Amino acid sequence: MYTQERTTMANLVVGGPVAVNSYDNAIVAALLENRPVMLVHAFNGGYLRPAELKEDSHDKGVKLATALDPATKDAQGHLWHITPAGFFGQRPLYFIESAAGQVPPKPSGAGAADAGRGDDGVPKPQRRRITVHQEAPKSTADTVQVGLPDKVGDKWRGKNGAPEDSQLWVVTVTPWGGITFVPITHPDAILGFKDHTVTADSEVRLTYNWGGDFTGTVINTFYPRLPNEWNVPYHHVFT
């Protein structure tokens, strides 16, 4: 049962300025435990997936799908990791990384230092991240790509020389239990859709945050869903 999966964590504050009494296991798991989740849109229940699932694809975008086909499921194209990546002032930053096409780590030589290992000693896989175009959201160019930091095009690299600049996000928890993504390179924008349409195969773009605060708007909110929650309609989860 869904209610049996909930945690007892109170006052989860992520990004601010909204302090949320959150008991939703999916938000906790995504942001604190770094478990892969499905990012389901608030408006029509579609989920985010990379347009291309292969690990050698670094110049394709993200779209909203409304049907989970077997190929996407087998390739984990419906799953994302929201990976901690330091701080911007007091706000924690994250990468939005696809579970599809992740590159398994190479075994290190005997006695060789391995900077890619986590706290548990397991080598970290290389995951493709959602990267923002430098000129988003005013440019007509594609504003989102999924790729490794050193593989995306020049316009998707950080202006200050660090490729990660264009791949860092402030993740904010909304009062209604969802999350909104704000790129640090474009703080007046949030993750949305081309032409503001939320339909099947809608192309993910950055859109201006007309809501005016860091929580975005309902239409640009995503609900993290854990595997046991995939069959629960988003509008029934929080009642």
TIVEX-592339 format. One line per 10 residues: number of its first residue (from 1); their letters; for each residue x, y, z of N, C-alpha, C. Coordinates in nm, 4 decimals. Layout:
BEGIN
NUM = A = X/Y/Z/X/Y/Z/X/Y/Z  ...
//
This chain:
BEGIN
1 = MYTQERTTMA = 0.0833/-0.1192/0.0000/0.0000/0.0000/0.0000/0.0869/0.1244/0.0000  0.0380/0.2249/-0.0676/0.1153/0.3486/-0.0774/0.1356/0.4138/0.0590  0.0318/0.4152/0.1414/0.0421/0.4839/0.2693/0.1442/0.4183/0.3615  0.1709/0.2907/0.3409/0.2685/0.2228/0.4244/0.4118/0.2547/0.3831  0.4282/0.3173/0.2670/0.5620/0.3477/0.2182/0.6115/0.4849/0.2636  0.5251/0.5612/0.3267/0.5623/0.6980/0.3582/0.6603/0.7057/0.4747  0.7449/0.8069/0.4702/0.8427/0.8276/0.5757/0.7836/0.9202/0.6812  0.8543/0.9388/0.7872/0.8095/1.0293/0.8931/0.8999/1.1504/0.9003  0.9459/1.1975/0.7843/1.0332/1.3139/0.7819/0.9476/1.4398/0.7718  0.9710/1.5335/0.8612/0.8929/1.6571/0.8629/0.9812/1.7746/0.8259
11 = NLVVGGPVAV = 0.9182/1.8808/0.7774/0.9871/2.0064/0.7484/1.1039/1.9875/0.6515  1.0795/1.9151/0.5453/1.1813/1.9013/0.4421/1.1926/2.0334/0.3670  1.3093/2.0952/0.3742/1.3306/2.2233/0.3079/1.4324/2.2022/0.1964  1.3911/2.2230/0.0745/1.4793/2.2041/-0.0395/1.4751/2.3296/-0.1250  1.5873/2.3999/-0.1318/1.5957/2.5157/-0.2195/1.5299/2.6399/-0.1628  1.4171/2.6267/-0.0982/1.3446/2.7407/-0.0438/1.2684/2.8137/-0.1526  1.1907/2.9131/-0.1210/1.1685/2.9605/0.0159/1.0566/2.8867/0.0885  1.0052/2.7792/0.0307/0.8904/2.7109/0.0898/0.9373/2.5980/0.1811  0.8955/2.6043/0.3070/0.9201/2.4933/0.3989/0.7993/2.4009/0.3932  0.8229/2.2748/0.3647/0.7129/2.1816/0.3416/0.7135/2.0734/0.4482
21 = NSYDNAIVAA = 0.6003/2.0514/0.5090/0.5848/1.9345/0.5944/0.5594/1.8157/0.5022  0.6666/1.7565/0.4546/0.6534/1.6570/0.3492/0.6688/1.5165/0.4059  0.5680/1.4337/0.3796/0.5759/1.2938/0.4155/0.5769/1.2074/0.2889  0.6058/1.2699/0.1772/0.6021/1.1952/0.0528/0.7338/1.1240/0.0314  0.7274/0.9931/0.0249/0.8481/0.9128/0.0179/0.9260/0.9365/-0.1106  0.8561/0.9690/-0.2194/0.9241/0.9858/-0.3469/1.0141/1.1092/-0.3469  0.9704/1.2194/-0.2884/1.0539/1.3391/-0.2830/1.1765/1.3134/-0.1968  1.1559/1.2501/-0.0819/1.2681/1.2194/0.0070/1.3672/1.1270/-0.0624  1.3153/1.0241/-0.1284/1.4024/0.9278/-0.1952/1.4792/0.9920/-0.3092  1.4147/1.0810/-0.3840/1.4809/1.1432/-0.4983/1.5899/1.2386/-0.4553
31 = LLENRPVMLV = 1.5628/1.3219/-0.3542/1.6559/1.4285/-0.3189/1.7573/1.3880/-0.2131  1.7212/1.2994/-0.1242/1.8113/1.2637/-0.0157/1.8759/1.1273/-0.0346  1.8045/1.0355/-0.0938/1.8578/0.9012/-0.1111/1.9107/0.8777/-0.2517  1.8839/0.9727/-0.3435/1.9290/0.9635/-0.4826/1.8805/0.8353/-0.5504  1.7585/0.7951/-0.5197/1.6999/0.6799/-0.5872/1.6381/0.7250/-0.7183  1.6403/0.6410/-0.8209/1.5806/0.6795/-0.9494/1.4296/0.6912/-0.9368  1.3754/0.7954/-0.9976/1.2321/0.8189/-0.9904/1.1796/0.8526/-1.1289  1.0498/0.8386/-1.1428/0.9787/0.8832/-1.2604/0.9356/1.0275/-1.2342  0.9591/1.1184/-1.3292/0.9169/1.2569/-1.3133/0.7869/1.2760/-1.3913  0.6765/1.2787/-1.3184/0.5434/1.2839/-1.3770/0.4937/1.4278/-1.3748
41 = HAFNGGYLRP = 0.4406/1.4750/-1.4859/0.3974/1.6133/-1.4958/0.2629/1.6353/-1.4279  0.2494/1.7532/-1.3668/0.1293/1.7820/-1.2894/0.0057/1.7955/-1.3760  0.0224/1.8350/-1.5007/-0.0938/1.8697/-1.5819/-0.1630/1.7480/-1.6428  -0.0855/1.6602/-1.7071/-0.1517/1.5498/-1.7765/-0.0996/1.4115/-1.7374  -0.0116/1.4055/-1.6386/0.0350/1.2758/-1.5919/0.1385/1.2108/-1.6813  0.1847/1.2804/-1.7875/0.2924/1.2275/-1.8704/0.4242/1.2298/-1.7952  0.5231/1.1583/-1.8467/0.6518/1.1505/-1.7776/0.7645/1.1969/-1.8696  0.8707/1.2466/-1.8087/0.9869/1.2897/-1.8852/1.0698/1.1703/-1.9286  1.1221/1.1773/-2.0518/1.2147/1.0756/-2.1008/1.3073/1.1390/-2.2033  1.4312/1.0914/-2.2127/1.5200/1.1426/-2.3171/1.4652/1.1075/-2.4551
51 = AELKEDSHDK = 1.4829/1.1971/-2.5513/1.4380/1.1674/-2.6873/1.5168/1.0510/-2.7456  1.6415/1.0354/-2.7029/1.7272/0.9258/-2.7485/1.7812/0.8537/-2.6262  1.7692/0.7202/-2.6237/1.8045/0.6438/-2.5043/1.9482/0.5918/-2.5051  2.0167/0.5972/-2.6198/2.1493/0.5362/-2.6299/2.2537/0.6160/-2.5521  2.3533/0.5458/-2.4994/2.4552/0.6114/-2.4183/2.5458/0.7019/-2.5002  2.5546/0.6816/-2.6331/2.6420/0.7638/-2.7156/2.5692/0.8843/-2.7751  2.4461/0.9103/-2.7299/2.3707/1.0259/-2.7779/2.3870/1.1413/-2.6801  2.4391/1.2547/-2.7315/2.4629/1.3706/-2.6457/2.4071/1.4996/-2.7048  2.3357/1.4904/-2.8164/2.2849/1.6113/-2.8803/2.1336/1.6063/-2.9003  2.0671/1.5217/-2.8236/1.9212/1.5123/-2.8325/1.8583/1.5650/-2.7043
61 = GVKLATALDP = 1.7300/1.5967/-2.7136/1.6630/1.6608/-2.6021/1.5818/1.5664/-2.5160  1.4792/1.6247/-2.4538/1.3907/1.5537/-2.3624/1.2476/1.5795/-2.4087  1.1615/1.4820/-2.3902/1.0221/1.4999/-2.4287/0.9309/1.4423/-2.3210  0.8025/1.4735/-2.3344/0.7023/1.4226/-2.2430/0.6282/1.3084/-2.3105  0.6325/1.1917/-2.2507/0.5640/1.0748/-2.3065/0.4431/1.0418/-2.2199  0.3386/0.9920/-2.2823/0.2170/0.9585/-2.2087/0.1912/0.8091/-2.2017  0.2730/0.7294/-2.2709/0.2600/0.5838/-2.2649/0.3975/0.5248/-2.2390  0.4056/0.4319/-2.1454/0.5330/0.3688/-2.1109/0.5488/0.2412/-2.1935  0.6206/0.2534/-2.3057/0.6384/0.1378/-2.3935/0.7477/0.0469/-2.3387  0.7483/-0.0811/-2.3780/0.8462/-0.1766/-2.3245/0.9907/-0.1372/-2.3499
71 = ATKDAQGHLW = 1.0204/-0.0806/-2.4679/1.1586/-0.0437/-2.4996/1.2088/0.0641/-2.4051  1.1251/0.1623/-2.3774/1.1636/0.2691/-2.2848/1.1817/0.2138/-2.1445  1.0923/0.1266/-2.1034/1.1014/0.0689/-1.9696/1.2261/-0.0164/-1.9550  1.2545/-0.0985/-2.0563/1.3725/-0.1856/-2.0502/1.5018/-0.1051/-2.0462  1.5037/0.0079/-2.1144/1.6232/0.0922/-2.1189/1.6284/0.1912/-2.0042  1.5318/0.1872/-1.9145/1.5208/0.2795/-1.8008/1.5094/0.4251/-1.8471  1.4483/0.4445/-1.9640/1.4331/0.5789/-2.0161/1.3307/0.6623/-1.9428  1.2560/0.6000/-1.8529/1.1553/0.6710/-1.7746/1.2075/0.7123/-1.6377  1.3319/0.6777/-1.6062/1.3867/0.7004/-1.4724/1.4943/0.8087/-1.4733  1.4971/0.8869/-1.3662/1.5944/0.9952/-1.3498/1.6532/0.9923/-1.2090
81 = HITPAGFFGQ = 1.7791/1.0327/-1.2005/1.8435/1.0549/-1.0717/1.8560/1.2056/-1.0511  1.8161/1.2549/-0.9354/1.8353/1.3954/-0.9003/1.9537/1.3986/-0.8054  2.0720/1.4215/-0.8622/2.1988/1.3981/-0.7938/2.2522/1.5241/-0.7281  2.2844/1.5206/-0.5985/2.3405/1.6385/-0.5307/2.4694/1.6858/-0.5973  2.4853/1.8196/-0.6049/2.6021/1.8753/-0.6756/2.6497/2.0046/-0.6105  2.6527/2.0092/-0.4789/2.7060/2.1263/-0.4109/2.5976/2.2269/-0.3761  2.6409/2.3523/-0.3560/2.5498/2.4565/-0.3102/2.5679/2.5836/-0.3907  2.4584/2.6614/-0.3998/2.4596/2.7948/-0.4577/2.4104/2.8874/-0.3470  2.5033/2.9489/-0.2736/2.4660/3.0186/-0.1521/2.4179/2.9165/-0.0501  2.2940/2.9345/-0.0044/2.2356/2.8391/0.0901/2.1531/2.7315/0.0222
91 = RPLYFIESAA = 2.1432/2.7400/-0.1092/2.0571/2.6470/-0.1811/2.1364/2.5265/-0.2318  2.0898/2.4055/-0.2049/2.1548/2.2885/-0.2625/2.1286/2.2811/-0.4118  2.2277/2.2365/-0.4857/2.2173/2.2222/-0.6302/2.2141/2.0747/-0.6681  2.1551/2.0476/-0.7843/2.1409/1.9094/-0.8292/2.1645/1.8987/-0.9795  2.2052/1.7792/-1.0220/2.2016/1.7402/-1.1622/2.0752/1.6573/-1.1840  2.0142/1.6707/-1.3012/1.9040/1.5823/-1.3398/1.9627/1.4824/-1.4382  1.9849/1.3612/-1.3938/2.0581/1.2615/-1.4720/1.9672/1.1478/-1.5152  1.9805/1.1092/-1.6408/1.9001/1.0009/-1.6949/1.9584/0.8659/-1.6567  1.8700/0.7734/-1.6214/1.9141/0.6361/-1.5956/1.9327/0.5589/-1.7263  1.8831/0.6144/-1.8378/1.8985/0.5497/-1.9681/2.0354/0.5824/-2.0254
101 = GQVPPKPSGA = 2.1039/0.4810/-2.0749/2.2315/0.5035/-2.1415/2.3451/0.5394/-2.0490  2.3361/0.5035/-1.9215/2.4478/0.5337/-1.8330/2.5631/0.4377/-1.8606  2.6846/0.4909/-1.8497/2.8045/0.4145/-1.8833/2.8580/0.3487/-1.7564  2.8695/0.2163/-1.7544/2.9224/0.1509/-1.6343/3.0676/0.1898/-1.6115  3.1097/0.1995/-1.4866/3.2483/0.2412/-1.4571/3.3495/0.1362/-1.4970  3.4675/0.1823/-1.5367/3.5768/0.0918/-1.5680/3.6476/0.0520/-1.4387  3.6851/-0.0737/-1.4246/3.7566/-0.1139/-1.3030/3.8934/-0.0466/-1.2971  3.9272/0.0047/-1.1811/4.0562/0.0713/-1.1652/4.1658/-0.0320/-1.1445  4.2881/0.0066/-1.1807/4.4012/-0.0835/-1.1642/4.4338/-0.1040/-1.0179  4.5132/-0.2044/-0.9921/4.5490/-0.2369/-0.8543/4.6233/-0.1196/-0.7906
111 = GAADAGRGDD = 4.5712/-0.0749/-0.6771/4.6369/0.0330/-0.6042/4.6123/0.1706/-0.6611  4.5358/0.1817/-0.7699/4.5125/0.3121/-0.8324/4.3986/0.3839/-0.7624  4.4147/0.5140/-0.7475/4.3103/0.5948/-0.6854/4.1933/0.6074/-0.7827  4.0751/0.6018/-0.7290/3.9558/0.6107/-0.8114/3.8668/0.7203/-0.7556  3.8666/0.8366/-0.8224/3.7906/0.9515/-0.7733/3.6418/0.9354/-0.7978  3.6034/0.8326/-0.8703/3.4635/0.8161/-0.9028/3.3872/0.7261/-0.8091  3.4435/0.6968/-0.6940/3.3752/0.6074/-0.6009/3.2950/0.6864/-0.4984  3.1819/0.6303/-0.4632/3.0981/0.6936/-0.3636/3.1382/0.6530/-0.2232  3.0561/0.6952/-0.1265/3.0857/0.6655/0.0130/3.0841/0.5163/0.0416  3.0072/0.4427/-0.0390/2.9981/0.2986/-0.0157/3.1061/0.2207/-0.0899
121 = GVPKPQRRRI = 3.1973/0.2917/-0.1583/3.3076/0.2267/-0.2266/3.2744/0.1723/-0.3634  3.1494/0.1890/-0.4074/3.1091/0.1374/-0.5379/3.1377/0.2429/-0.6453  3.2052/0.2056/-0.7542/3.2314/0.3050/-0.8601/3.1027/0.3636/-0.9144  3.1026/0.4947/-0.9362/2.9837/0.5623/-0.9857/2.9749/0.5488/-1.1374  2.8575/0.5219/-1.1903/2.8423/0.5201/-1.3360/2.8393/0.6618/-1.3909  2.8769/0.6763/-1.5174/2.8629/0.8048/-1.5842/2.7209/0.8163/-1.6370  2.6535/0.9230/-1.5976/2.5161/0.9425/-1.6405/2.5039/1.0697/-1.7226  2.4221/1.0648/-1.8248/2.3951/1.1842/-1.9054/2.3037/1.2780/-1.8277  2.3346/1.4061/-1.8357/2.2615/1.5055/-1.7584/2.1826/1.5971/-1.8499  2.0734/1.6528/-1.7967/1.9998/1.7548/-1.8705/2.0826/1.8827/-1.8690
131 = TVHQEAPKST = 2.1129/1.9338/-1.9873/2.1973/2.0508/-2.0046/2.1171/2.1624/-2.0710  2.1388/2.2842/-2.0244/2.0622/2.3991/-2.0720/2.1433/2.4786/-2.1734  2.0791/2.5258/-2.2780/2.1427/2.6116/-2.3775/2.1750/2.7471/-2.3154  2.2920/2.8033/-2.3523/2.3346/2.9299/-2.2939/2.2351/3.0420/-2.3185  2.1683/3.0393/-2.4327/2.0807/3.1490/-2.4698/1.9331/3.1231/-2.4365  1.9079/3.0173/-2.3622/1.7695/2.9899/-2.3207/1.7245/3.0954/-2.2196  1.5946/3.1248/-2.2145/1.4885/3.0722/-2.3000/1.4550/3.1621/-2.4187  1.5355/3.2669/-2.4432/1.4997/3.3619/-2.5494/1.5374/3.3146/-2.6884  1.6286/3.2179/-2.6986/1.6735/3.1708/-2.8287/1.5723/3.0748/-2.8888  1.5722/3.0668/-3.0203/1.4880/2.9681/-3.0882/1.5581/2.8338/-3.0991
141 = ADTVQVGLPD = 1.6833/2.8280/-3.0547/1.7573/2.7022/-3.0579/1.7004/2.6072/-2.9532  1.7309/2.4787/-2.9690/1.6909/2.3840/-2.8665/1.7528/2.4264/-2.7353  1.6761/2.4216/-2.6278/1.7239/2.4744/-2.5016/1.7602/2.3676/-2.3997  1.7403/2.2403/-2.4344/1.7736/2.1316/-2.3427/1.8361/2.0174/-2.4215  1.9445/1.9612/-2.3694/2.0035/1.8397/-2.4248/2.0359/1.7448/-2.3112  2.0504/1.6167/-2.3447/2.0912/1.5161/-2.2476/2.2269/1.4624/-2.2909  2.3296/1.4876/-2.2116/2.4623/1.4411/-2.2498/2.5611/1.4543/-2.1357  2.6753/1.3912/-2.1514/2.7830/1.4030/-2.0539/2.8466/1.5408/-2.0641  2.9038/1.5913/-1.9551/2.9576/1.7281/-1.9548/3.0569/1.7568/-2.0664  3.1401/1.6601/-2.1000/3.2435/1.6840/-2.2010/3.1997/1.6431/-2.3412
151 = KVGDKWRGKN = 3.0728/1.6040/-2.3570/3.0259/1.5570/-2.4871/2.9210/1.6485/-2.5498  2.8585/1.7361/-2.4725/2.7557/1.8237/-2.5282/2.8220/1.9345/-2.6099  2.7431/1.9996/-2.6975/2.7954/2.1051/-2.7831/2.8407/2.2270/-2.7050  2.9146/2.3155/-2.7743/2.9729/2.4322/-2.7078/2.8695/2.5222/-2.6433  2.7560/2.5407/-2.7079/2.6530/2.6285/-2.6527/2.5845/2.5679/-2.5303  2.6160/2.4433/-2.4990/2.5602/2.3797/-2.3806/2.6653/2.3670/-2.2708  2.7791/2.4317/-2.2905/2.8822/2.4322/-2.1867/2.8715/2.5612/-2.1070  2.9228/2.5598/-1.9848/2.9125/2.6767/-1.8996/2.9893/2.7953/-1.9541  2.9340/2.9134/-1.9373/2.9989/3.0351/-1.9866/3.1307/3.0613/-1.9163  3.1438/3.0148/-1.7938/3.2647/3.0407/-1.7165/3.3703/2.9320/-1.7331
161 = GAPEDSQLWV = 3.3517/2.8470/-1.8305/3.4524/2.7454/-1.8580/3.4248/2.6107/-1.7952  3.3376/2.6064/-1.6953/3.3044/2.4792/-1.6313/3.1825/2.4199/-1.7003  3.1952/2.3039/-1.7623/3.0808/2.2476/-1.8346/2.9598/2.2239/-1.7456  2.9832/2.2061/-1.6151/2.8722/2.1790/-1.5256/2.7841/2.3013/-1.5013  2.8346/2.4215/-1.5336/2.7555/2.5417/-1.5082/2.6161/2.5320/-1.5678  2.6070/2.4788/-1.6871/2.4786/2.4727/-1.7565/2.4017/2.3460/-1.7229  2.4485/2.2697/-1.6235/2.3819/2.1453/-1.5861/2.3390/2.1433/-1.4399  2.3478/2.2583/-1.3739/2.3134/2.2663/-1.2322/2.1746/2.3268/-1.2144  2.0993/2.2684/-1.1236/1.9600/2.3089/-1.1016/1.9327/2.3320/-0.9537  1.8514/2.4336/-0.9256/1.7908/2.4485/-0.7943/1.6591/2.3721/-0.7979
171 = VTVTPWGGIT = 1.6420/2.2791/-0.7063/1.5196/2.1994/-0.7003/1.4356/2.2516/-0.5841  1.3154/2.2955/-0.6129/1.2304/2.3499/-0.5075/1.1070/2.2641/-0.4903  1.0714/2.2416/-0.3658/0.9509/2.1665/-0.3339/0.8352/2.2647/-0.3260  0.7277/2.2336/-0.3947/0.6121/2.3229/-0.3988/0.5163/2.2915/-0.2840  0.4322/2.3862/-0.2476/0.3388/2.3604/-0.1373/0.2424/2.2468/-0.1653  0.2223/2.2132/-0.2927/0.1267/2.1066/-0.3246/0.1962/1.9717/-0.3445  0.3226/1.9610/-0.3040/0.3872/1.8310/-0.2995/0.4629/1.7901/-0.4233  0.4829/1.8808/-0.5179/0.5625/1.8499/-0.6362/0.6988/1.9164/-0.6279  0.7734/1.9150/-0.7378/0.9027/1.9824/-0.7436/0.9122/2.0622/-0.8733  0.9871/2.1704/-0.8677/1.0120/2.2562/-0.9831/1.1620/2.2691/-1.0001
181 = FVPITHPDAI = 1.2086/2.2725/-1.1247/1.3513/2.2823/-1.1551/1.3830/2.4220/-1.2076  1.4794/2.4887/-1.1437/1.5232/2.6221/-1.1834/1.6711/2.6144/-1.2186  1.7109/2.6437/-1.3441/1.8535/2.6398/-1.3802/1.9263/2.7594/-1.3216  2.0457/2.7389/-1.2676/2.1164/2.8506/-1.2064/2.1651/2.9499/-1.3115  2.1778/2.9063/-1.4366/2.2216/2.9986/-1.5419/2.1098/3.0904/-1.5870  1.9846/3.0535/-1.5583/1.8689/3.1337/-1.5994/1.7676/3.1358/-1.4848  1.7955/3.2095/-1.3781/1.7111/3.2009/-1.2581/1.5690/3.2524/-1.2776  1.5415/3.3225/-1.3890/1.4050/3.3695/-1.4135/1.3246/3.2696/-1.4957  1.3803/3.1507/-1.5181/1.3136/3.0484/-1.5988/1.2992/2.9201/-1.5187  1.2077/2.8344/-1.5636/1.1894/2.7025/-1.5048/1.1743/2.6008/-1.6170
191 = LGFKDHTVTA = 1.1905/2.4732/-1.5830/1.1771/2.3677/-1.6819/1.0316/2.3581/-1.7271  1.0090/2.3756/-1.8565/0.8736/2.3720/-1.9101/0.8721/2.3075/-2.0467  0.7850/2.3560/-2.1352/0.7677/2.2923/-2.2647/0.7580/2.3948/-2.3765  0.8023/2.3524/-2.4941/0.7977/2.4378/-2.6127/0.6543/2.4826/-2.6393  0.6401/2.6103/-2.6679/0.5098/2.6701/-2.6979/0.4102/2.6556/-2.5828  0.4622/2.6201/-2.4635/0.3798/2.6094/-2.3423/0.2705/2.5036/-2.3553  0.2866/2.4093/-2.4468/0.1874/2.3030/-2.4628/0.2341/2.1782/-2.3890  0.1438/2.1154/-2.3177/0.1760/1.9963/-2.2410/0.0970/1.8808/-2.3006  0.1502/1.8238/-2.4074/0.0847/1.7142/-2.4772/0.1847/1.6016/-2.4988  0.1379/1.4907/-2.5519/0.2268/1.3785/-2.5806/0.3383/1.4227/-2.6742
201 = DSEVRLTYNW = 0.4601/1.3847/-2.6427/0.5789/1.4163/-2.7215/0.6130/1.5653/-2.7210  0.5597/1.6417/-2.6247/0.5984/1.7821/-2.6123/0.7488/1.7917/-2.5861  0.8133/1.8859/-2.6537/0.9570/1.9060/-2.6375/0.9836/1.9900/-2.5135  1.0756/1.9425/-2.4301/1.1101/2.0147/-2.3078/1.1970/2.1349/-2.3424  1.1588/2.2492/-2.2908/1.2352/2.3719/-2.3073/1.2381/2.4451/-2.1741  1.3162/2.5523/-2.1686/1.3050/2.6440/-2.0557/1.1982/2.7465/-2.0883  1.1164/2.7784/-1.9903/1.0143/2.8807/-2.0099/1.0260/2.9830/-1.8983  0.9887/3.1060/-1.9286/0.9924/3.2093/-1.8259/0.8988/3.1738/-1.7114  0.9427/3.2025/-1.5910/0.8649/3.1697/-1.4729/0.7676/3.2833/-1.4428  0.6545/3.2802/-1.5081/0.5569/3.3875/-1.4902/0.4985/3.3870/-1.3500
211 = GGDFTGTVIN = 0.5165/3.2768/-1.2774/0.4672/3.2746/-1.1392/0.5434/3.3685/-1.0486  0.6685/3.3984/-1.0831/0.7440/3.4993/-1.0112/0.8149/3.4524/-0.8862  0.8025/3.3253/-0.8482/0.8755/3.2777/-0.7311/0.9434/3.1452/-0.7651  1.0169/3.0913/-0.6709/1.0969/2.9730/-0.6982/1.0155/2.8441/-0.6990  0.8863/2.8545/-0.6703/0.8053/2.7330/-0.6746/0.7429/2.7100/-0.8108  0.7597/2.8050/-0.9029/0.7025/2.7865/-1.0349/0.5512/2.7923/-1.0305  0.4889/2.7232/-1.1220/0.3435/2.7168/-1.1275/0.3014/2.5707/-1.1334  0.1739/2.5458/-1.1117/0.1251/2.4075/-1.1123/0.1542/2.3398/-1.2455  0.1393/2.4148/-1.3540/0.1539/2.3543/-1.4853/0.2990/2.3152/-1.5153  0.3939/2.3708/-1.4436/0.5334/2.3344/-1.4640/0.5918/2.2639/-1.3416
221 = TFYPRLPNEW = 0.5083/2.1872/-1.2762/0.5488/2.1100/-1.1599/0.5548/1.9618/-1.1971  0.6503/1.8927/-1.1376/0.6644/1.7489/-1.1593/0.6535/1.6765/-1.0260  0.5929/1.5589/-1.0306/0.5809/1.4762/-0.9120/0.6728/1.3553/-0.9256  0.7724/1.3405/-0.8364/0.8540/1.2191/-0.8405/0.7698/1.0983/-0.8012  0.7842/0.9918/-0.8766/0.7097/0.8702/-0.8469/0.8068/0.7529/-0.8370  0.7931/0.6771/-0.7306/0.8723/0.5566/-0.7113/0.8071/0.4392/-0.7856  0.8825/0.3310/-0.8065/0.8284/0.2185/-0.8836/0.6931/0.1675/-0.8348  0.6737/0.1610/-0.7033/0.5472/0.1088/-0.6518/0.4326/0.2075/-0.6701  0.4626/0.3303/-0.7166/0.3595/0.4321/-0.7310/0.3242/0.4596/-0.8766  0.3831/0.3878/-0.9702/0.3633/0.4218/-1.1111/0.2181/0.4124/-1.1547
231 = NVPYHHVFT = 0.1423/0.3236/-1.0935/0.0036/0.3050/-1.1342/-0.0930/0.3925/-1.0556  -0.0392/0.4807/-0.9716/-0.1241/0.5704/-0.8936/-0.1350/0.7033/-0.9673  -0.2553/0.7434/-1.0122/-0.2695/0.8725/-1.0810/-0.2202/0.9851/-0.9924  -0.1516/1.0826/-1.0516/-0.0891/1.1895/-0.9748/-0.1914/1.2669/-0.8913  -0.3150/1.2820/-0.9413/-0.4119/1.3636/-0.8682/-0.4785/1.2857/-0.7555  -0.4444/1.1574/-0.7409/-0.4955/1.0806/-0.6290/-0.3910/1.0627/-0.5201  -0.2686/1.0898/-0.5522/-0.1601/1.0601/-0.4587/-0.1683/1.1471/-0.3337  -0.2062/1.2737/-0.3505/-0.1935/1.3675/-0.2409/-0.3266/1.3973/-0.1720  -0.4275/1.3139/-0.1929/-0.5553/1.3372/-0.1289/-0.5659/1.2595/0.0009
//
